[in-house]
Amino acid sequence: MTDSAGAAFLGHLGEVLAGIRAEGLWKTEHAIEGPQGTWVTLAGRRMLNLCANNYIGLADDPRLVAAAGAAMAEAGYGMASVRFICGTHVLHRQLEARLAGFLGMEDAILFAACFDANGAVFEPLLGAEDAVVSDSLNHASLIDGIRLSKARRYRYANGDMADLEAQLRAARAEGARHVLVATDGVFSMDGHFAPLADIRRLADAHGALVLVDDCHATGFVGERGAGTPSRAGVRVDILTGTLGKALGGALGGYVAGPRVVVDLLRQRGRPYLFSNALPPAVVAAGLAALDIVEGADDLRARLFENARHWRAGLEGLGFRLSPGEHPIVPVMLGDAGLAQRMAAALGERGVHVAGFFFPVVPKGQARIRTQMNARLTRGDLDFALAAFAGAGKELGVI
Ligand SMILES: *Cc1c(COP(=O)(O)O)cnc(C)c1O
């Protein structure tokens, strides 16, 4: 790169950044001191945290910390290899078998993150003769994973079953060999459940398979926390998910499904073949998380009870919510700048939340996405409601 080419390039990037700022879309990080938890310390100040994916409060659970510490003491820090060379520890196979059993699938394969699991899953399974039919609000990682495959792509409007059927018919009419419907189990920006029973029925009627990304459900939705298929009472063909949310909140993703699917991903999944194995400490803590999750009906009940109380409280104050029952409770504000000011006003009142705006939600649909946690007490929620009342009045939202 010559000096002038370099200067032009960096100047261009600076203009892009200035545009992001000018549109009010700038995101800032707020560094937490100490552990992630229901209350966190930010810049020396204790704040109630309403924006973590810490649904049943395992992120700082002493049992996970102990499991990770013990595994690190015994197995060391890193694997220094991808899985198929010398990066597979017995713990990896234990967690894969355990996840498969927990999810009611034949086998499972771990990835560094669900972003990688979704990046891996489509390309080896589907060729140019095949088709993927995808919900329009699917997570970015599903969209990217689908793009990496050669399959023909069909998109249906979010949760719109008439449109899903039309796209399935179109895929069949255009001669697709295998058809796979891909959906989030829960749409993370709205907290809406995908209509899995209807999706399963339409997929069956058109000879299609169903893949569900259950990141915002595994561990706390459905029987024993088995996720949205369990809640809907249906079987799906392939599940993807994360250890980075309810299952401890560290990192790691997986694909669970028929053994041949998992076998082929071990042979051909690029993020599996070309990226490092998860560290043993994380894998051991994942096993400890499943031990807790399988017996956590009390935590799941409290989580959904908190969600009901929180939704009713916010609606009582006059806020407009995205309706539903999921512990993701979005407070709809519309304007990105307003969402940022609301987050700041709540921060001043001791409540840590983040404004969500383009590109993570469509323009004009900015919001504060709050999330419940089983360990929030009534006192915590009352404190948060008082903060929302004060901030909402100050900014003229209510
Ligand atoms: C969080 C999330 C992911 C990414 O999971 P990571 O393990 O953090 O990479 C993928 N899909 C959905 C629906 C998610 O909510």
The ligand as an SDF file (V2000), in Angstrom:
LIG
                    3D

 15 15  0  0  0  0  0  0  0  0999 V2000
  -26.4010  -15.4450   20.4010 C   0  0  0  0  0  0  0  0  0  0  0  0
  -26.8890  -16.1190   19.1810 C   0  0  0  0  0  0  0  0  0  0  0  0
  -26.0090  -16.7550   18.2980 C   0  0  0  0  0  0  0  0  0  0  0  0
  -24.5240  -16.6960   18.4840 C   0  0  0  0  0  0  0  0  0  0  0  0
  -24.1160  -17.5040   19.5490 O   0  0  0  0  0  0  0  0  0  0  0  0
  -22.5900  -17.4430   20.0090 P   0  0  0  0  0  0  0  0  0  0  0  0
  -22.3690  -18.7520   20.6720 O   0  0  0  0  0  0  0  0  0  0  0  0
  -22.4720  -16.2660   20.9140 O   0  0  0  0  0  0  0  0  0  0  0  0
  -21.7740  -17.2770   18.7750 O   0  0  0  0  0  0  0  0  0  0  0  0
  -26.5300  -17.4450   17.2290 C   0  0  0  0  0  0  0  0  0  0  0  0
  -27.8630  -17.4900   17.0130 N   0  0  0  0  0  0  0  0  0  0  0  0
  -28.7450  -16.8700   17.8210 C   0  0  0  0  0  0  0  0  0  0  0  0
  -30.1980  -16.9480   17.5330 C   0  0  0  0  0  0  0  0  0  0  0  0
  -28.2750  -16.1600   18.9270 C   0  0  0  0  0  0  0  0  0  0  0  0
  -29.1410  -15.5270   19.7100 O   0  0  0  0  0  0  0  0  0  0  0  0
  1  2  1  0
  2  3  1  0
  2 14  2  0
  3  4  1  0
  3 10  2  0
  4  5  1  0
  5  6  1  0
  6  7  2  0
  6  8  1  0
  6  9  1  0
 10 11  1  0
 11 12  2  0
 12 13  1  0
 12 14  1  0
 14 15  1  0
M  END
$$$$
